[in-house]
Amino acid sequence: MTEKIATPQTFAQKALARAAGLDRVEVGQVVDARPHVVLSHDNTAAIRQIWLEFGQPRVLIPDRIAITLDHAVPAPTTKHAQNHAEIRAFVAEQGIRNFWEVGRGICHQVLSEEAIVLPGQTILGSDSHTTHFGWLGAFGAGIGRSEVATLWATGELWLRVPETIHIVLEGDLPPGVTAKDFSLRIIGDLGADGGIYTAIEFSGSGMHALSLESRMVLPNMMAEMGAKNAYIAPDDKVFDYLATRQAKRAGQGASSADEQLVNRKSQIVNHALFPDPGATYAAEYHYQAAQLEPYIACPHSMDNVVPLSQVAGTRVQQAFLGTCTNGRLEDIAAAVAVMRGRQVATGTRFLVIPASSQVLSEAMRLGYIQTLVEAGAVIGVPGCGPCMGNHMGVPAPKEVTISSANRNFKGRMGTADAEIYLASPAVVAASAVKGVIADPREL
Amino acid sequence: MQIQGHAWKYGDNINTDVIFPGKYTYTVTGRAEIARHALEDLDPTFVQKVQPGDLVVAGRNWGCGSSREQAASCLVYNGVGAVIAESFSRIFYRNALNHGLLAIACPAAAQAIQPGESVVIDLDRNLIQCAAGEFAYPPLSPSVMGIVQAGGLVAYVKRKLAAGWQDEKMTG
């Protein structure tokens, strides 16, 4: 009798096998996945319209649904406000507890802070940047509205098991070079379709040297390469972050905290999934951190990437720091380091929109907001802001924006005849000071 | 069960603007109208000569670009039985199956099939049969096949729920 040798599995294979209740899955196989979390945002009312067609009075598992209001907050028009009102009514009617109001922040940031998603789990969302949750070792993928409606009604959705691309980063990023720059370099090298339908696995000494906030940037940006999901192996820093926040959400007091925290953490650790050694990858790319530099994605595609030096001096009318990609405390701190003692250039607006209320609160406590306001920056309500052109910083025709966001398609920020350059937070801030695309290291 | 028709063969990186032009996205509605503009900027002969059951056969990254659902539905409305490609853009793939259009990623078959030749897809055995031989493709899960056969995700789910599917599934 021949013994079957089980082939090593990638993270994507393991995560989807678990979500589908199977022992193992093969690349190309289609499984019926039961995600642990289903995410939607301002599009929840439209999804509800589809869900109503199913004729179900109640969603199947309310505790697996997570909804934030973030894409146009606070409501810029009556129509938006009515949209939000319908969502609130739906949430109340269905007893959905995982709902965050206007001002709490951007979905991916909020769900991370609230420890809603854990390592080894699967989250599907009607948002293309649901890949974000790979930062904590979860399988996160974007889906369509009718698919979220289906999940509300049935709890399950078909998913095809992707092949995986392995990206390795060795060494520490040099000063002035960030996870955003690394992301742009990858997309520039592989192309905007370089990761279509694939899972991405990151590894290497450089990855674990990254702060948690820096790790959040990479899986988020991999959506711009067509990736289905992107994964970074969770480590102790991740487990501690999640256990602490999970405990806080459960309202655990300080006294009995320690033992319960240890229990929480070990449960989180035990649930984590890691790729098997020797798993098969469709491709492997190695990067030496020391060889990376600041990059810019030029109009109008995310793979139109050049070194910063090539476009330095380009006039900008608007600088935007924010979004799920780069709207966190670390990003604001990088901007503050540039802005301290300096002023925003005349003729340039500098918009700073923290990704969440917690980021805003902490930034205030540390004096960052004061410094930014004194430097002439404009502080916005936590949310997506002008990223996709709804409000809070739509550019005028012919204007150029330098942005810390993830997309620069023509017309993305609401005006077709405008240009968007993508960059890291410090570059955005330096450009605000100079009024042209500038290198913060040269200020 | 099988699909049988002639192959309409195309190349790599065919984006959704070319499958269904963007200028029609908001102005063209209705099945017949949408069908009329399928592959307009890629192959004007397609809408003239396509027969029900015919197949689209493509290279890499079919359906890249915009997520517009008409890229899938315009093929359905022309009676296309299936799309076989070396690879699909992810969103097109999902849109296709969720609109009842069978999308099969099978590089060997996609490369072997010649333009215009007769192709059979044996849905029961998951085999593509053409002059060059037989090519196996990974089976769709029963639920996805059910989606395609029901004519799309919403129709499929409605039917299943009406038949009491919810009772069989976990609720916690």
Interface residues (C-beta under 8 A of the other chain):
Chain A: E26 G28 Q29 V30 V31 D32 R34 I50 E53 F54 G55 Q56 L60 I61 I143 G144 S146 E147 A149 T150 A153 T154 G155 E156 W158 R160 D193 I196 Y197 G226 K228
Chain B: N13 N61 C64 S67 S87 F88 S89 R90 I91 Y93 R94 N95 L97 N98 A105 P138 P139 L140 S141 S143 V144 I147 L153 V154 V157 K158 K160 L161 A162 W165 Q166 K169 M170 T171 G172
